Amino acid sequence: MKPVVSAFNAWTCIVISVFAIVILSAIGSMFANNNHTMMGSEEDPEDGGKVAAAVFGAVAVYGAFLLFCGSQAFLHQRQSQHGEIALR
């Protein structure tokens, strides 16, 4: 199987996805626990659980990106070990 994206794009996507998963998981857990820093103002949402569900949905999307880009990076790694010439 051949990779769809370049190795640079795959590794960039991996790094961005990991950071996004970590940061959004922290934000989602704060909304899920009705943390006062997220829910303390009058302009903040009423239901922290619904906001947390939306944020965790975004975490799932970034998880899918991470799996796809990880598989692309794996394919590039496997190709380079077999001595194939990479056109960049």
Phi, psi and omega in degrees: 000139181260145177292150181269324181247163180288164180296319179299315179295323179296314181290325176296316178297323178297312182296313180296319181295318180296314178298318181295320180296316181295311184293314181292328176295320177295316179295316180297321179291327176293319176292321181296326180267008182052048179298139185295336178289335179260334188241009189275343184266163178288336181274354181283160181295155180285316186251103180292333180294321179291321177294318179298321178297320178293319180293319178290334171296319176295324176298321179295320178296315177294329175295321176294319175301318181297318179295316180296311183292327175296320178292324177294318178296321177298318179295320176295319179297317180294322178294320183289334178286335180273002175080019178286150179275126181262126175268120183242000000 
